[in-house]
């Protein structure tokens, strides 16, 4: 009985320490000092100056906790780039689509904010790369020109 009370108390306490919210609109504020770049997510901001996030979040602590981008959401940067997909620990992680302001886009897997896994980049000029990415770089796959003809093969991050 004593163990059950302890377990229930821990579960209730963890509810107050960690909070998940379904949908929030947040803005990224630069809190860097010196060489250390960091940012904080706040409910106020200007989408013309700050990156804007709309989606699922969690908080470390309900009362004073920082927001952590966690789950499904979308982020739009002031220069026009956009990401829609999964987030973990404030970074794209899992399946998603990153679209640049020029119309180029990447559709595929992300890991800690980088292209990682299977994906395709569709360039604004009509060319594309289909294959595997590793740590943000093309790894194994094929490039196609705007007419759909194979132009390059990538093997282990290099064009042979």
Secondary structure, 3 states (H helix, E strand, C coil): CHHHHHHHHHHHHHHHHCEEEEEEEEEEEECCECCECCEEEECCCCCCCCCEEEEEEEECCCCCCCEEEEEEEEEECCCCCEEEEEEECCEEEEEEEEECCCCCEEEEEEECCEEEEEEEEECCCCCEEEEEEECCEEEEEEEECCCCCEEEEEECCEEC
